[in-house]
Amino acid sequence: MGYLNKKDFVLFLEYLQSISEAQVTWLAGLLEGEGAFMLCNSKSARNGTMYKTPRIAVSMTDEDVILRVCAMFRTKCSPVPIPTHGNLPQFRAMVSGRNAIEFMKLLLPHMGNRRSNKIKEILLRFSEYKDPNVRRREWSQVAAAKRDRNNKGQLI
């Protein structure tokens, strides 16, 4: 999931505030045992630039549990390819980007030491990165400043 526009992100933050403490505690318990908190390498489709994106993921064979997590993450449930014949089908719930960061902040007080340390590491690393939209705007301003202008100040 890419970056949400400001309006959609504000709606997402409002949604997070509506999640009950019982739901947050349930999710924290599940992710403590089965989840993964990570910074993944991602490649921009636009220009091939590599960057890190925060992600929370959980996979298991219990589709009903994964569907519940997907509903909380507001994402789609995805099947996981079965590695060998005879294994039960697995399902995955995943959230990435700013949404993952906000979930990490919400879950942090409920997590054990190892997961808390990983979340703190991700939050610290992610805080060092600028929003791609801000970077893009800054780059455009620098590029525009280098271009020639006519006597009315318009770009040539």
N, C-alpha and C positions, 0 to 999 in steps of 0.2 A: 504494500500500500504506500503510495507516494505521500508527499506532504499535502495536508488538507489546507484549503484556504482558511483565512482567519475566521470567517463566520462558522464554517463547519467545525473548526477546532474548538471554538467557544461552545458550540452545541455539544461536542464530545466531552468537554470539561464539565458542563452542566449535567450530562448523563452520569459521569463518574461520581458526582456528588449525590446522585439519587440512588446509588448502589447501597444496599443495607450493610450494616456491620456484619451480620450473619453471612451474607454472600461473600464479602471480602475475606472473612475468616475461613470460609469453606474453600475459596479459591487459593488462599495462601497455603492452607494445609495440603491441597492437591499439588500445587507447584513446588512446595517444599520437598515432597517425596518423588514426584514424577516430572517436574518441569525443568526447563533449561533457560537461563538468563545469559545472553551473549551479545557480543558486538560482532556482527558478520561483515565480511568483505562484500561490497556491492559494487557493481559497475554501471555507470551511467549509460543508458541507451543513447543519450543525446551526443555525448562527446567521448565516451570511453573512459572517463576519469574514474579511478578507484576511490572509494570512500567507505567508512565504517557506518553501519546502521544498527541501532539497538534492536534486540528482538527477544520476545518471550515465546517459548514453544513448549507444547506438551503433546506426547503421542501415547496412545494406548489402544487396547482392543475393545474397550467399552465405548461404543458409539454414543450412547445416551449421555455419558459424562462429557465427552468431547463436544457434543452438540450444545450442552449447557455452557461450557467454557466459550465456545464460539459465539453464543448469544451474548455473553458478558463482554467478550472482546469486540463484538459487532463485526465479526469476520465470517468467512465461509469455512465449513469443515472440508478438509481434504484427505483423501485416502493416501496411505503410505504404501509404496510398492512392497509386495511381500518378497523377502529375500530368498526363501527356500520353500519348496512345495510342502504343504501340510500345515503350515503355520496359520494361525487365525489372522483375519484381516485387521490391519491397524488403521487408526484415524488420527489426524493431527489438527490441533488448533494453534494458531500462531498470530501474533500481533507485532508490528514493527514500527520503527520511526518514533515520532513524537508521542503517538498513542501508547507505545510500549514504555516510553519514559514515564508517562503519567501513571500507568498501571504500576510501574516499579515504585514510584513515590507512594502510591496508595498501599502497596503490599509491604513495603519495607518494615514498618513497625511490628509486623506479624511473623517475620521470617527468622529462622535460626541464624547462628553466627556465620556459617559458610555462605549461605545464600545472601545474607545481609551484606557481607564483605564484597561479594561479586556485584551486587546491585549498586553499592556505593562506588565501586571502581568504574562501572559503566556510567553512572550519573556524572562522575568527575570527568571521565574522558569525553562524554557527550557534551558537557558544558563548554569544552574547549572548541567545539565546532560551531561555526556560524550556520544559521539557517541558509539552505541553498538559494532561497529567493533573495535574501539579503546579499549574499555573495554575488549573485547574478546582477542585482541592481548596482552594486558598487563597481563591478567590472564594466557594466554598460556606461556608467558615468565617467570612468577613466577613459574608456575607448572613445566616447563622444567628445571629451575634452581634447583629445589628440587630433580630431578631424578638423578639416578646414571649414570655415564658415564664410558666408557672403557678408556684405555690409549691413544686412538686417539681422545678423546673428544666426541665420538659419544654416543648418548643415548642408554642405555641398555634396 
